[in-house]
Amino acid sequence: MKYFKIKQHILLIGVMFMLPACSVFETKQVVDPNLPSQASVLTNATAVQINELGIGLQSAMRNGILSFRVTTGSIGREMYDLSSVETTFTTELLGTTNGGLSATTGYNASYDNFSETRRDAALFMNAANNSSVLNDTQRNSVRGFCNTIEAWSMLFNLEMQYQNGIRISFTDLNSPGDMLNPGPFVSYTAGLTEIKRLLDLGATQLGAAGTTFAFPMTTGWAGFSTPATFATFNRGIAAEVAMYQSDWNGVITALNAAAPFFSLSGSLSTGPVFTFSTTSGDITNPLYQLKNTTTAPLVAQNLFISDAEAGDTRVTSKVALRTAPRSYNGLVGNYDVYMYPTNTSPISIMRNEELVLMYAEAEIQLNQLAAGAAALDVVRVASGLKPLAVAKPAILGNQAALITEMLNQRRYSLYFEGHRWFDMRRYNLLNTLPNDLPAMQVYVQMIRPFAEVQWDLKHPQ
C-alpha cells in the first residue's frame, strides 16, 4: 500500500516544533517534484489523484498506533516498555518523576499522527468537492468516508487529552493561510458532541453514496468496502462515542444500525484491519516484536496473567512466556506482549468482539441484566470459559457485579488496544490499577502538547 499525501507545511498540532532550526510559527516553502501542490489537488483533482488520496488516507490511519498503544497500555498498567535506551518509558510515563509529564513529552506523538490523519481527511473531502471528475453521488462516498475517519481520529485524541479537550474546527482550507488558523479548544463533552455530529453526518452521506466508493478500498477493509458496509463501521464508532457519553440507549441504537457487523451469533473477529507488508513504500507492523528481545521489549504487567481465569485462551493468544525475565528500573516482565506473530500480521481497527462487549455494558447499565449476562457469555465461551451461570452464578441479577465482570472481559478481550485506561477512568477506578513501584502514579490524562500551548499564547482566541 503506497502512501500519497498532499504536501503540508504545518500540522494542526505543530509537528514543525520537532524540526531543527525552524520555529513552529514559521513556514518554509518546500518544493517536491514528486508530490502535487495542495492548491492543484484542491482546485480540480484528477481521477488518479482522487484514487491516490483515498489510498493515502487509509494508509495514514495506521500512523500513531504504536505511540497510542504503548502510552495507553503503560498508563493503564497493561504492559511496560522496558527499553534501556529510553528510560522515560519506566519513569516519566509511569509517574515516577517529580512534576509528572513534561510539557515537551514525546508521548503525545500519536496526537500529531491522528491530527494529521484528520487534516488529510478534510483535505481529501475538499479535493473531492472541487473535482469535476466526480458526480454528487461519488462525492458523497468521499464525504461519508472522510467524516467518519475524521471523527475516528478525533476520538483517539480526545480520550487521550480528556478534560484538556481538543480543537474541533479549523477554517476554510481553500483559503491561503487558513491552515495556520485552528479553532479554540473545547471541553471533553463538546468534543464528544462534535464527533457524534460528524459520524451522523457521515452516515447520512454514506446512505446517499451509491453502491461503490469513488476510490479504491484497500484489502484490510474487505467486508466493509462499500458505502453500505462501511456505514456499519461508522455506527460501531458511534456506539463507542455513545458509551463515552453514558448514553446507553444510544449505544443500543447505534449497534442495531451496525448490524450485521454487530452480531451476537457471528464471528467475534469480524471487522476491518490495518494491513502491512515489506513492499517498498509500505510499512511493517509497528507492534511486532521478536520473542525474548532485550533491545526494547514490551512486556505484560504480570497481573494480566495471574488474574486470568483458568483456561482463558486470550492470555496465550496475547502474551508469551520469556525464556528469562526482563528486569529494568525495578520492573520485571516475565511475559512478552506477543499479539502479532509476524511483521506483516494485521492489526484490528474494530471488531465484533468490541461491539458485543459494548452491547453487554449498555444492557447492564439499562438494568437488562439477563441480556447483558448473555452477551458476556458470548465472549466468555468463545474464550474457552464457562457461562456465568456455571462459573459465577452468584453475580447473576447483581448489576454492580456484572459491571465488574464486564470490565474484566474488556480487560482480556481488548488487551493492549487502548481501552483499559479509559475504562477504569470512566468508572472512577484508576486508583485500583496496580503500581509496581512505590513512586508510580496513574495519570488521568495526557498533558496538552507544548506546541498547542505556545500557539494559543501567541494567537489568543
C-alpha positions as CSV (number, residue, x, y, z in Angstrom):
1,M,0.0,0.0,0.0
2,K,1.8,3.1,-1.2
3,Y,1.2,6.3,0.6
4,F,0.3,9.5,-1.3
5,K,-0.2,12.7,0.6
6,I,-0.7,16.4,-0.1
7,K,2.4,18.3,1.0
8,Q,1.6,20.2,4.1
9,H,3.9,22.8,5.7
10,I,2.3,22.9,9.2
11,L,0.0,20.4,11.0
12,L,-2.8,21.3,13.3
13,I,-0.7,20.4,16.3
14,G,2.6,21.9,15.3
15,V,4.8,18.9,14.3
16,M,7.2,21.6,13.0
17,F,8.3,22.1,16.6
18,M,10.3,18.9,16.3
19,L,12.2,20.2,13.2
20,P,15.7,21.7,13.8
21,A,16.4,25.4,13.1
22,C,12.7,26.2,12.4
23,S,10.1,27.8,14.7
24,V,6.6,26.3,14.9
25,F,5.4,29.7,13.9
26,E,7.2,29.9,10.6
27,T,6.5,28.1,7.4
28,K,9.0,27.2,4.8
29,Q,8.3,26.7,1.1
30,V,9.3,23.2,0.2
31,V,9.2,22.1,-3.4
32,D,8.8,18.4,-4.0
33,P,8.6,17.4,-7.7
34,N,7.2,14.0,-6.7
35,L,4.1,15.5,-5.0
36,P,1.5,17.8,-6.3
37,S,0.9,21.1,-4.6
38,Q,-2.0,21.3,-2.2
39,A,-3.6,24.0,-4.4
40,S,-3.5,21.9,-7.6
41,V,-5.2,19.0,-5.9
42,L,-7.8,21.1,-4.1
43,T,-8.7,23.1,-7.3
44,N,-9.6,20.2,-9.6
45,A,-8.2,16.8,-8.7
46,T,-7.9,14.2,-11.4
47,A,-9.3,10.7,-11.1
48,V,-5.8,9.4,-10.5
49,Q,-5.3,11.9,-7.7
50,I,-8.7,11.1,-6.1
51,N,-7.7,7.4,-6.0
52,E,-4.3,8.2,-4.5
53,L,-5.8,10.5,-1.9
54,G,-8.2,7.7,-0.9
55,I,-5.5,5.1,-0.6
56,G,-3.2,7.6,1.1
57,L,-5.8,8.4,3.8
58,Q,-6.3,4.7,4.5
59,S,-2.6,4.3,4.9
60,A,-2.2,7.3,7.1
61,M,-4.7,5.9,9.6
62,R,-2.0,3.5,10.7
63,N,0.3,6.2,11.9
64,G,0.3,6.8,15.6
65,I,-0.8,3.2,16.6
66,L,2.5,2.3,18.2
67,S,2.7,5.5,20.3
68,F,-1.0,5.3,21.3
69,R,-0.9,1.7,22.3
70,V,2.4,2.0,24.3
71,T,1.2,5.2,26.1
72,T,-2.3,3.9,27.0
73,G,-1.0,0.4,27.7
74,S,1.6,1.8,30.2
75,I,-0.7,4.2,32.0
76,G,-3.4,1.6,32.0
77,R,-0.9,-0.9,33.6
78,E,-1.4,-3.5,30.9
79,M,2.2,-3.6,29.9
80,Y,5.6,-1.9,30.2
81,D,8.2,-0.8,27.6
82,L,11.4,-2.0,29.3
83,S,13.7,-0.2,26.9
84,S,17.2,0.5,28.3
85,V,17.7,3.1,25.6
86,E,14.8,5.4,26.5
87,T,14.5,5.4,30.3
88,T,11.4,7.7,30.4
89,F,9.2,4.7,29.5
90,T,9.8,3.4,33.0
91,T,9.9,6.8,34.8
92,E,8.0,9.7,33.4
93,L,5.3,7.7,31.6
94,L,4.7,5.7,34.8
95,G,4.5,8.8,37.0
96,T,7.7,8.2,39.0
97,T,9.3,11.6,38.1
98,N,8.6,14.8,40.1
99,G,6.2,17.0,38.3
100,G,4.6,14.3,36.1
101,L,4.7,14.5,32.3
102,S,6.9,17.2,30.9
103,A,5.5,19.9,28.6
104,T,7.5,18.5,25.7
105,T,6.8,14.9,26.3
106,G,7.2,12.6,23.4
107,Y,4.2,10.5,24.5
108,N,2.0,12.9,22.6
109,A,3.4,11.6,19.3
110,S,0.1,9.9,18.5
111,Y,-1.7,13.3,18.9
112,D,0.4,14.6,16.0
113,N,-0.3,11.5,13.9
114,F,-4.1,11.4,14.4
115,S,-4.3,15.2,13.9
116,E,-2.5,14.8,10.6
117,T,-4.9,12.0,9.6
118,R,-7.8,14.2,10.5
119,R,-6.4,17.0,8.4
120,D,-5.7,14.6,5.5
121,A,-9.4,13.6,5.6
122,A,-10.5,17.2,5.4
123,L,-8.2,18.0,2.5
124,F,-9.4,14.8,0.7
125,M,-13.0,15.8,1.1
126,N,-12.3,19.4,-0.2
127,A,-10.5,17.9,-3.2
128,A,-13.5,15.7,-4.0
129,N,-15.9,18.6,-3.6
130,N,-14.0,20.6,-6.1
131,S,-13.2,17.9,-8.6
132,S,-15.1,17.9,-11.9
133,V,-14.4,14.1,-12.4
134,L,-16.9,13.1,-9.7
135,N,-20.7,13.4,-9.6
136,D,-22.5,14.2,-6.4
137,T,-23.1,10.5,-5.5
138,Q,-19.4,9.9,-5.8
139,R,-18.7,13.0,-3.8
140,N,-21.0,11.7,-1.0
141,S,-18.9,8.5,-0.9
142,V,-15.8,10.6,-0.2
143,R,-17.6,12.9,2.2
144,G,-19.0,9.9,4.2
145,F,-15.7,8.2,4.4
146,C,-13.8,11.3,5.3
147,N,-16.2,12.5,8.0
148,T,-16.0,9.0,9.5
149,I,-12.2,8.9,9.5
150,E,-12.0,12.5,10.9
151,A,-14.3,11.6,13.8
152,W,-12.3,8.4,14.4
153,S,-9.1,10.3,14.6
154,M,-10.5,13.0,16.8
155,L,-11.8,10.4,19.3
156,F,-8.3,9.0,19.8
157,N,-7.0,12.4,20.7
158,L,-10.0,13.4,22.8
159,E,-9.7,10.3,25.0
160,M,-6.0,10.9,25.5
161,Q,-6.5,14.6,26.3
162,Y,-9.8,14.1,28.2
163,Q,-10.6,17.3,30.2
164,N,-7.9,19.2,28.3
165,G,-10.3,19.0,25.3
166,I,-9.3,19.2,21.6
167,R,-9.7,21.6,18.8
168,I,-12.9,20.7,16.8
169,S,-12.6,23.1,13.9
170,F,-10.2,24.8,11.5
171,T,-11.1,27.3,8.9
172,D,-11.6,27.0,5.2
173,L,-8.7,25.0,3.9
174,N,-9.1,26.6,0.4
175,S,-8.2,30.0,1.7
176,P,-4.5,30.9,1.8
177,G,-3.1,31.0,5.4
178,D,-6.1,29.3,7.0
179,M,-4.2,26.1,7.6
180,L,-2.5,28.2,10.3
181,N,-5.7,29.2,12.0
182,P,-7.1,26.4,14.1
183,G,-10.2,27.0,16.2
184,P,-10.1,27.1,20.0
185,F,-10.1,24.1,22.3
186,V,-13.4,22.9,23.6
187,S,-14.4,20.7,26.5
188,Y,-14.5,16.9,26.6
189,T,-18.3,17.0,26.4
190,A,-18.3,19.3,23.5
191,G,-15.7,17.2,21.8
192,L,-17.8,14.1,22.0
193,T,-20.8,16.1,20.7
194,E,-18.9,17.2,17.6
195,I,-17.5,13.7,17.0
196,K,-21.1,12.3,17.1
197,R,-22.2,15.0,14.7
198,L,-19.5,14.1,12.2
199,L,-20.4,10.5,12.4
200,D,-24.1,11.1,12.0
201,L,-23.4,13.4,9.0
202,G,-21.0,10.7,7.6
203,A,-23.7,8.0,7.9
204,T,-26.2,10.2,6.0
205,Q,-23.7,10.9,3.3
206,L,-22.8,7.2,3.0
207,G,-26.5,6.5,2.6
208,A,-26.5,8.7,-0.5
209,A,-23.3,7.4,-1.9
210,G,-24.5,4.7,-4.2
211,T,-23.0,1.2,-4.2
212,T,-19.3,1.8,-4.6
213,F,-16.7,4.3,-3.3
214,A,-15.2,6.7,-5.8
215,F,-11.7,5.5,-4.8
216,P,-10.2,2.0,-4.1
217,M,-10.6,0.5,-0.7
218,T,-7.6,-1.5,0.5
219,T,-7.7,-5.2,1.3
220,G,-8.0,-4.5,5.1
221,W,-11.5,-3.2,4.5
222,A,-12.7,-6.5,3.0
223,G,-16.4,-6.8,4.0
224,F,-16.5,-3.0,4.7
225,S,-15.5,-1.8,1.2
226,T,-18.8,-0.3,0.0
227,P,-20.6,2.7,1.4
228,A,-23.3,0.5,2.9
229,T,-21.0,-1.9,4.6
230,F,-18.6,0.9,5.7
231,A,-21.6,2.6,7.3
232,T,-21.7,-0.3,9.8
233,F,-18.2,0.6,10.9
234,N,-19.3,4.2,11.2
235,R,-22.1,3.1,13.5
236,G,-19.7,1.0,15.5
237,I,-17.7,4.1,16.3
238,A,-21.0,6.0,17.0
239,A,-21.7,3.3,19.6
240,E,-18.3,3.9,21.2
241,V,-19.0,7.6,21.4
242,A,-22.4,7.0,23.0
243,M,-20.6,4.7,25.5
244,Y,-18.3,7.5,26.5
245,Q,-21.3,9.8,26.8
246,S,-23.0,7.2,29.1
247,D,-25.9,7.3,26.6
248,W,-26.8,3.6,26.9
249,N,-29.9,3.8,24.7
250,G,-27.7,5.5,22.1
251,V,-25.3,2.6,22.3
252,I,-28.0,0.1,21.6
253,T,-29.4,2.2,18.7
254,A,-26.0,2.6,17.1
255,L,-25.2,-1.1,17.5
256,N,-28.5,-2.2,15.9
257,A,-27.6,0.1,12.9
258,A,-24.2,-1.6,12.8
259,A,-25.6,-5.0,12.0
260,P,-24.5,-7.3,10.5
261,F,-21.1,-6.1,11.7
262,F,-22.6,-6.3,15.2
263,S,-23.8,-9.8,15.8
264,L,-24.3,-11.9,18.9
265,S,-24.1,-15.0,16.9
266,G,-21.4,-14.1,14.4
267,S,-17.6,-14.3,14.5
268,L,-16.1,-12.1,17.1
269,S,-13.1,-11.4,14.9
270,T,-15.2,-9.8,12.1
271,G,-14.0,-6.3,11.4
272,P,-11.7,-4.1,9.3
273,V,-7.9,-4.4,9.9
274,F,-4.8,-2.5,9.1
275,T,-2.6,-4.4,6.7
276,F,1.2,-4.3,6.4
277,S,3.8,-5.6,4.0
278,T,7.5,-5.5,3.2
279,T,6.8,-4.0,-0.2
280,S,8.8,-0.8,-1.0
281,G,6.7,2.2,0.0
282,D,4.7,0.4,2.6
283,I,5.4,-0.2,6.3
284,T,5.6,-3.3,8.5
285,N,3.5,-3.9,11.7
286,P,4.9,-1.4,14.3
287,L,3.7,-3.6,17.2
288,Y,5.5,-6.7,16.1
289,Q,8.4,-7.8,18.3
290,L,10.6,-10.9,18.5
291,K,10.2,-13.1,21.5
292,N,12.7,-12.7,24.3
293,T,14.1,-9.5,22.8
294,T,16.3,-7.4,25.1
295,T,16.5,-4.3,22.9
296,A,13.2,-2.6,23.7
297,P,10.9,-5.3,25.0
298,L,7.2,-4.7,25.5
299,V,6.3,-7.0,28.5
300,A,2.9,-7.7,30.0
301,Q,2.2,-6.4,33.5
302,N,2.3,-9.7,35.5
303,L,-1.2,-9.4,37.0
304,F,-2.7,-9.9,33.5
305,I,-1.6,-13.5,33.6
306,S,-2.1,-14.2,37.3
307,D,-5.6,-12.6,37.5
308,A,-6.9,-14.6,34.5
309,E,-9.5,-17.3,34.8
310,A,-8.1,-20.8,34.1
311,G,-8.4,-21.8,30.5
312,D,-8.8,-18.3,29.1
313,T,-7.4,-18.6,25.6
314,R,-7.0,-14.8,25.3
315,V,-4.0,-14.9,27.6
316,T,-2.0,-17.4,25.5
317,S,-3.0,-15.5,22.3
318,K,-1.7,-12.2,23.6
319,V,1.4,-12.9,25.7
320,A,4.3,-15.4,25.6
321,L,6.4,-16.6,28.5
322,R,10.0,-15.4,28.2
323,T,12.9,-17.8,28.5
324,A,14.3,-15.4,31.0
325,P,12.6,-12.5,32.8
326,R,13.4,-9.0,31.7
327,S,14.3,-6.6,34.5
328,Y,14.8,-2.8,34.2
329,N,14.4,0.1,36.6
330,G,12.9,-2.1,39.3
331,L,10.3,-3.6,37.0
332,V,10.2,-7.2,36.0
333,G,8.5,-8.7,33.0
334,N,8.0,-12.5,32.7
335,Y,5.9,-12.4,29.6
336,D,6.3,-10.7,26.3
337,V,3.4,-8.9,24.6
338,Y,3.0,-11.2,21.6
339,M,-0.2,-10.5,19.7
340,Y,1.4,-10.3,16.2
341,P,3.5,-13.3,15.2
342,T,5.0,-11.7,12.1
343,N,6.0,-8.2,11.0
344,T,3.1,-8.3,8.4
345,S,0.4,-9.5,10.8
346,P,-2.7,-7.3,10.5
347,I,-3.9,-5.1,13.4
348,S,-7.6,-4.9,14.1
349,I,-9.3,-1.5,13.8
350,M,-12.5,-2.5,15.4
351,R,-14.1,-6.0,15.6
352,N,-17.4,-7.6,16.6
353,E,-16.0,-8.6,20.0
354,E,-15.8,-5.0,21.0
355,L,-19.3,-4.3,19.8
356,V,-20.7,-7.3,21.7
357,L,-19.0,-6.0,24.9
358,M,-20.4,-2.5,24.4
359,Y,-23.9,-4.1,23.9
360,A,-23.4,-6.1,27.2
361,E,-22.4,-2.9,29.0
362,A,-25.3,-0.9,27.7
363,E,-27.8,-3.7,28.7
364,I,-26.4,-4.0,32.1
365,Q,-26.5,-0.2,32.6
366,L,-30.1,-0.2,31.5
367,N,-30.7,-2.9,34.1
368,Q,-31.5,-5.5,31.5
369,L,-29.2,-7.9,33.4
370,A,-30.2,-11.2,31.7
371,A,-29.5,-9.7,28.2
372,G,-26.2,-8.2,29.4
373,A,-25.1,-11.5,31.0
374,A,-26.0,-13.4,27.8
375,A,-23.8,-11.1,25.8
376,L,-20.9,-11.6,28.2
377,D,-21.4,-15.3,27.8
378,V,-20.9,-15.0,24.1
379,V,-17.4,-13.6,24.8
380,R,-16.6,-15.9,27.7
381,V,-17.5,-19.1,25.8
382,A,-15.5,-18.0,22.7
383,S,-12.5,-17.5,25.0
384,G,-12.7,-21.0,26.5
385,L,-14.5,-20.1,29.7
386,K,-17.8,-21.4,31.1
387,P,-21.0,-19.4,31.0
388,L,-21.7,-17.2,34.1
389,A,-24.5,-19.5,35.3
390,V,-21.9,-22.2,35.8
391,A,-18.7,-20.2,36.6
392,K,-20.1,-17.3,38.6
393,P,-23.8,-17.9,39.4
394,A,-23.8,-15.5,42.3
395,I,-23.3,-12.4,40.2
396,L,-26.4,-13.0,38.0
397,G,-29.0,-10.4,38.9
398,N,-26.4,-8.2,40.5
399,Q,-25.8,-5.1,38.4
400,A,-22.6,-3.9,40.2
401,A,-21.1,-7.4,40.0
402,L,-22.0,-7.7,36.3
403,I,-20.3,-4.3,35.6
404,T,-17.2,-5.6,37.3
405,E,-17.4,-8.8,35.1
406,M,-17.9,-6.7,32.0
407,L,-14.8,-4.6,32.7
408,N,-12.9,-7.8,33.3
409,Q,-14.0,-9.2,30.0
410,R,-13.0,-5.9,28.3
411,R,-9.6,-6.2,30.0
412,Y,-8.9,-9.5,28.4
413,S,-10.6,-9.1,25.0
414,L,-9.3,-5.7,24.3
415,Y,-5.9,-6.1,25.9
416,F,-3.2,-3.6,24.7
417,E,-5.7,-1.9,22.3
418,G,-6.1,1.4,24.2
419,H,-9.2,0.7,26.2
420,R,-8.2,-0.3,29.8
421,W,-7.0,3.2,30.9
422,F,-10.2,4.8,29.6
423,D,-12.4,2.1,31.0
424,M,-11.0,2.5,34.5
425,R,-11.2,6.3,34.3
426,R,-14.8,6.4,33.2
427,Y,-15.8,4.1,36.2
428,N,-13.6,6.1,38.6
429,L,-11.4,3.1,39.2
430,L,-7.9,4.5,38.3
431,N,-6.9,4.1,41.9
432,T,-7.3,0.3,41.6
433,L,-4.7,0.0,38.8
434,P,-1.5,-1.6,40.1
435,N,1.6,0.4,40.9
436,D,4.5,-2.0,40.9
437,L,6.9,0.6,42.4
438,P,6.0,2.9,45.4
439,A,6.7,6.1,43.4
440,M,4.4,5.2,40.5
441,Q,1.2,7.1,39.8
442,V,-1.6,6.8,37.3
443,Y,-2.3,9.9,35.1
444,V,-5.9,11.0,34.4
445,Q,-5.0,12.4,31.1
446,M,-2.1,13.4,28.9
447,I,-0.6,16.9,29.1
448,R,-1.6,19.3,26.3
449,P,1.1,19.3,23.6
450,F,3.6,22.1,24.1
451,A,3.2,23.5,20.5
452,E,-0.5,23.8,21.0
453,V,0.0,25.8,24.2
454,Q,2.6,28.1,22.5
455,W,0.3,28.6,19.6
456,D,-2.5,29.8,21.8
457,L,-0.2,32.1,23.7
458,K,0.9,33.7,20.5
459,H,-2.6,33.8,18.9
460,P,-5.1,34.2,21.7
461,Q,-8.7,33.4,20.7
